[in-house]
Amino acid sequence: MNTLHIPIKICGLTTERDVDAAVEAGAQAIGLVLYPPSPRAVSIERAAALAKRLPAFVCPVLLLVNATRETIQDAARAVPGAWLQFHGDESPEFCADMSHRTGLRYIRAIRIPVQETSSTASAPQSSFDLVEYVNLYNNAHALLLDALVPGYGGAGQRFDWSVIPEKINAHLVLSGGLTAHNVAQAIAYLSPRVLSLGLDVSSGVESQRGVKDPVLIREFIKAVREAQLPLSPH
């Protein structure tokens, strides 16, 4: 058995207290939402101010939804060293072009319908094909898997993890409905299937919508660090 050191991103941070709580608990990344309709949205200027609080080796991630090229470039200049997370309808060509123009790595969010089921003898064939997305976004640093719900963002809903193939040659970040109570199950189920697994949590560490809870952040990260499973064959 091996204790995993899985990278964790706390997303949707809006205050200095949130950022400090995530860093103190041991998060490797924080998510700053640059999508105005979101209850967790911040301006580019606010994102830059929050990112300046980060110590070395903790990375800011800019979450973007169908943003213009100008907005993305402005955000990249304001938050140097950030990663881009495309969470809208951005094409592979657009993502690759903006990564090249800004010099920043990017994560592509893949939205999975919550009603999708696995392909088994007792279940209908799933229409979701993760391999297709891996091939389409082959220059993304990772693919983030979230639930497809009305609007953008998973709204704290979990999709059926069994749609992920038994072996997938990709770095994945799991999001959608994660909490301190189910994250160990997620790690045990998904880590052996992928090149690497990261975790992204937002609503699962909130006391109310858009308000992060330092205690829940600590509990979530503690649950991840305590998760145990055999070494992956990768």
C-alpha positions, 0 to 999 in steps of 0.5 A: 500500500502507498500513500498517494501525493495527489495534486489538489486544486481548490477552485472558486476562491474569492477572498484572501481568507480563502486563498490563505486557507487553501495554501495552509491546508496544502493545496497545490493550486487555486482556481480563480473564476473569470466568468462573470455569471458565476457566483464565484467570479472575480475580475482580472484585477482581483484575480491578480491580487489574490494570486500575489498571495501565493507562495512558491510552487502553488499555482493560480489557475484561471477558469475561462468560459468562452472568453475572447482572445483579448480577455485571455491575453489580458488575464495572462499578463495580469497573472504571470505563471498561471495556467489556463482552464477552458471550461466552455465550448472552446475548440482544440485549435482555439485552446492550442492557439491561446496556449501558444500566444500566452506561453501558458499551459492549459487544462481542458474541461470535459463535461460529462452528462450525469445520466451517462451510464457505463457499457456493461451487459446490464446497461446501455452503451454510453455515448461518451468517448473519453479517448476521442477527447484525449486525441482532440486535445492532445496538447492539453496538459490535462483534461478535467472531468466535470458533470454536464449540467445547465450552464457551465460548471458541474454545480457540485454534481457527480457523474458516473465514474465508470465512463472512464475506460479501464486504461486511459493514456492521459493525465486527468483531473477529477471534479464534480461532487467531490467531498471529504466523504467520497474522495478516497473512493474516487482515488481508489477507483480512478488512479489505477486507470490513468497516467496521473490523477488530480482533484478539483473541488469547489462546492464540496468545501463550501458552507454555502454557495460561493463561500469557502469553509476553511474547516471543510478545505482542511478535511478534504485535503486530509482525506486525500492525503490519508487515502491508501491504495496499491502502487499504480502499474504506471 
